[in-house]
């Protein structure tokens, strides 16, 4: 999803209802609105699974304390020591260890690589995700697949922010209900189905401790959010029967060619 979509909603809210907005990038403490607080957490976690360019790493470290306060405000006690340990690692090295330069067969960060019997089921899953995005006027401009963990987390950020916007603009209970139902359905049908499986796989992956810790936080937060809607977390899905595809993932840079310079 383009950052412009989320940024535009934030701009509209800030202009019309500044008290409702406290973006992750500049907040000193989380706001009192649950939907906005959830949006902030989803946005932070979305960035945590992008390739760790220097600005991304800086953002994660500088805003960790604020997001911890947001989680605590929601009644979630994060494992602070594990979180700090995760962010203290060389995240580039940890990212490559966890996900590789191509789609990882051991720990894929893509929904359609879990619990799908064949390529046709994968196609159906991707089409359904695309349908969710289109229904809310979102057309991701991606270099990667739309079922990547970062993209799905950002979509939840967007939906939670839409809920904030609908409430601030007094669009009525029908609009609010639509935003909330969309979040519940996306958690149940997509994000909530597979993040626990990814967290378990990363926990056993050598050299991936940083992302194992971040994935555990995602899994815990998503399970909490599903509980808000009365949805029981599903059991972890197995990897799909087919091997994961191997083209470059599009998030991390290509490895340098032999004799070339390192990135």
Secondary structure, DSSP 8 states (H G I E B T S, - for coil): --HHHHHHHHHHHHHH-GGG---GGG-SS--S-HHHHHHHHHHHHHHHTS---HHHHHHHHHTHHHHHHHHHHTT----HHHHHHHHHS-HHHHHHHHH-SB--SSS--BGGGBS--SHHHHHHHHHHHHHHHHHTT-----SS-TTBHHHHHHHHHHHHHHHHHHHHTT--HHHHHHHHHHHHHHIIIIIHHHHHHHHHHHHTSTT-HHHHHHHHHHHHHHHHHHHHTT--------B-SS----SB-SSS-----TTS---
